[in-house]
């Protein structure tokens, strides 16, 4: 696992901001001074200030194997 401070995609940035906003709603204190009272905006300000990092697991992306038949098989 590695600790990342830069975001490799906007999607990951949104996920991290949403998780941080939830932490703020549950009572965490803000890491940066801000005029806003909205958790989402505070989380975005913290990310912009470089105060938020996330853990990225070192799991390789593996493409799933597919049958040549083109018909998905659903196990029941």
N, C-alpha and C positions, 0 to 999 in steps of 0.2 A: 504494500500500500504506500502511496505517496501523498503528501499534503500539497495541494495545488492552490495557488493564489490567483492565477490567471484562468480565464474561462476559454475552453476550446470551442464552445458554441453558445449561441443566444439561448438555446433550449436549456442547457445546463445552468446558465445564469439565472433564468426564470425559476428553475427548480430550487436552487440555493436560496434565492430571495424569498420564495414562498415558504420554505422551511424556516428561515430566519424570522419572517413575519409571524409565523405561528408561535415561535419561541417568545417573541415580543408580546403577543396577545396573551400568552400564558404567564406573564409577569417578569420576563427578563428585562434588564435595564439596557437602554440604548448605549452603544459604544461611541457615538459621535454626538456632539451637540446639534440639535435640530429644532426648527420652528414647527414642524409637523407633529400632529398627534396620531396620524394614521400609520399603522404598523408596516404596511407595504412600502410606503414612502420612506420610512425610517430605515428599513432593510435595504432599499435601493441606495440611500445615502451612505450606509455603512459599506456596501460593496464598492461604491465609487471612491470611498476614502481608503480602500484596501484593508479594511479591518476584518473582513470575512474570508476564511479559507475553507476548503472542503477536502475530504479524503477520497482519493480515487483508488479503487481496488485494481490490482494488477492482474486482471482476468482478461485473457485474450478473447476477442470477438470471434466466434466460430459460426460459420454458415451452416445451417442445418442441412442434413442430407435429405434429398428428395427422391422419390421413386420416379422412374421414367414413365409410369403409366399416366401420370397427370391427374389421377383421382386420389384425393386425400383419404387416408384411412383413419377412422376415428375408433379408438378402442373403447369398448363399453364394459 
